[in-house]
Amino acid sequence: MVLKFFLFFLVLISFSTFAETLTKEENIYFSFIDLNNDNNISFNEADQILKLIFQLLDEDNNKMITKEEIIELKNIIISLS
């Protein structure tokens, strides 16, 4: 589950191999996942966000996410930046 979350997180953000700071967009993603704003992402926070995202995307509650639902997430993320 954690591996899936981090793969999901890495797909959503672009980063430099030798970056020293997060971009504005990456800070938005980090802040979204850091639910208690302690500048750390715990396993529980990652798990909660993954479940929340899945629930938000799975509009028909069929326990599956379609490509169309992913496109909707992509458009939401783009609107945040």
MODELLER restraints for C-alpha pairs under 7 A, 6 or more apart:
rsr = mdl.restraints
at = mdl.atoms
rsr.add(forms.Gaussian(group=physical.xy_distance, feature=features.Distance(at['CA:5:A'], at['CA:46:A']), mean=6.86, stdev=0.5))
rsr.add(forms.Gaussian(group=physical.xy_distance, feature=features.Distance(at['CA:5:A'], at['CA:50:A']), mean=6.47, stdev=0.5))
rsr.add(forms.Gaussian(group=physical.xy_distance, feature=features.Distance(at['CA:13:A'], at['CA:26:A']), mean=6.17, stdev=0.5))
rsr.add(forms.Gaussian(group=physical.xy_distance, feature=features.Distance(at['CA:25:A'], at['CA:81:A']), mean=5.71, stdev=0.5))
rsr.add(forms.Gaussian(group=physical.xy_distance, feature=features.Distance(at['CA:31:A'], at['CA:37:A']), mean=6.94, stdev=0.5))
rsr.add(forms.Gaussian(group=physical.xy_distance, feature=features.Distance(at['CA:33:A'], at['CA:41:A']), mean=6.70, stdev=0.5))
rsr.add(forms.Gaussian(group=physical.xy_distance, feature=features.Distance(at['CA:33:A'], at['CA:45:A']), mean=6.45, stdev=0.5))
rsr.add(forms.Gaussian(group=physical.xy_distance, feature=features.Distance(at['CA:33:A'], at['CA:46:A']), mean=6.46, stdev=0.5))
rsr.add(forms.Gaussian(group=physical.xy_distance, feature=features.Distance(at['CA:33:A'], at['CA:49:A']), mean=6.19, stdev=0.5))
rsr.add(forms.Gaussian(group=physical.xy_distance, feature=features.Distance(at['CA:34:A'], at['CA:40:A']), mean=6.24, stdev=0.5))
rsr.add(forms.Gaussian(group=physical.xy_distance, feature=features.Distance(at['CA:34:A'], at['CA:41:A']), mean=5.18, stdev=0.5))
rsr.add(forms.Gaussian(group=physical.xy_distance, feature=features.Distance(at['CA:34:A'], at['CA:45:A']), mean=6.52, stdev=0.5))
rsr.add(forms.Gaussian(group=physical.xy_distance, feature=features.Distance(at['CA:35:A'], at['CA:45:A']), mean=6.27, stdev=0.5))
rsr.add(forms.Gaussian(group=physical.xy_distance, feature=features.Distance(at['CA:57:A'], at['CA:65:A']), mean=6.52, stdev=0.5))
rsr.add(forms.Gaussian(group=physical.xy_distance, feature=features.Distance(at['CA:57:A'], at['CA:69:A']), mean=5.59, stdev=0.5))
rsr.add(forms.Gaussian(group=physical.xy_distance, feature=features.Distance(at['CA:58:A'], at['CA:64:A']), mean=6.34, stdev=0.5))
rsr.add(forms.Gaussian(group=physical.xy_distance, feature=features.Distance(at['CA:58:A'], at['CA:65:A']), mean=5.46, stdev=0.5))
